[in-house]
């Protein structure tokens, strides 16, 4: 055995692996094109059977006729199954747009407004926060944990979208907790 035979095998393996990698990469690049090679309009055909009311056999020997119907062409970028431009609404989906507010929820929202906090939207996030506060109190969750979560929920921004300080966020969260305990949790 020669001194260079081991190096020759290693070199041959490296060349083979490099070539295989290059060919595989080339094939993957060639297959990744978004171009469509279809150039004709799709054509569908159907068979329509004709029936005769008499018992006499037909002289033509064929009782079927072929009709060709062509589908309307689509634009190159539009799929044949593309959704309509204007979405159609489905009755009752995804649910009611106006959520009814219970008397307890309305008392909570009114309490927040009296303390200078205007809940976003229809107030459903604020009411869900009050539900959490009551459930956490019932489970014996520490006040620090409740304050931390409520601060995260209500403390990111003011209703007009401006950033608020961490101190103001904590103060707002404490107002939520106090008003929920006074009006919502019973």
HUJO-V187770 format. One record per backbone hydrogen bond with DSSP energy under -0.5 kcal/mol. NH is the residue of the N-H (numbers start at 1). CO is the residue of the C=O. If there is no record, write none. Layout:
# HUJO-V187770
nh=NH co=CO
nh=NH co=CO
This chain:
# HUJO-V187770
nh=5 co=2
nh=8 co=4
nh=9 co=5
nh=10 co=6
nh=11 co=7
nh=12 co=8
nh=13 co=9
nh=14 co=10
nh=15 co=11
nh=16 co=12
nh=17 co=13
nh=18 co=14
nh=19 co=15
nh=20 co=16
nh=21 co=17
nh=22 co=18
nh=23 co=19
nh=24 co=20
nh=25 co=21
nh=26 co=22
nh=27 co=23
nh=28 co=24
nh=29 co=25
nh=30 co=26
nh=31 co=27
nh=32 co=28
nh=32 co=29
nh=33 co=30
nh=44 co=69
nh=46 co=67
nh=48 co=46
nh=48 co=65
nh=49 co=47
nh=50 co=63
nh=65 co=48
nh=67 co=46
nh=69 co=44
nh=69 co=67
nh=71 co=42
nh=78 co=75
nh=82 co=79
nh=87 co=85
nh=93 co=90
nh=99 co=97
nh=102 co=100
nh=106 co=102
nh=107 co=103
nh=108 co=104
nh=109 co=105
nh=110 co=106
nh=111 co=107
nh=112 co=108
nh=113 co=109
nh=114 co=110
nh=115 co=111
nh=116 co=113
nh=117 co=112
nh=118 co=116
nh=119 co=117
nh=123 co=120
nh=127 co=123
nh=128 co=124
nh=129 co=125
nh=130 co=126
nh=131 co=127
nh=132 co=128
nh=133 co=129
nh=134 co=130
nh=135 co=131
nh=136 co=132
nh=137 co=133
nh=138 co=134
nh=139 co=135
nh=140 co=136
nh=140 co=137
nh=141 co=136
nh=146 co=142
nh=147 co=143
nh=148 co=144
nh=149 co=145
nh=150 co=146
nh=151 co=147
nh=152 co=148
nh=153 co=149
nh=154 co=150
nh=155 co=151
nh=158 co=162
nh=161 co=158
nh=169 co=165
nh=170 co=166
nh=171 co=167
nh=172 co=168
nh=173 co=169
nh=174 co=170
nh=175 co=171
nh=176 co=172
nh=177 co=173
nh=178 co=174
nh=179 co=175
nh=180 co=176
nh=181 co=177
nh=182 co=178
nh=183 co=179
nh=184 co=179
nh=184 co=180
nh=185 co=180
nh=186 co=184
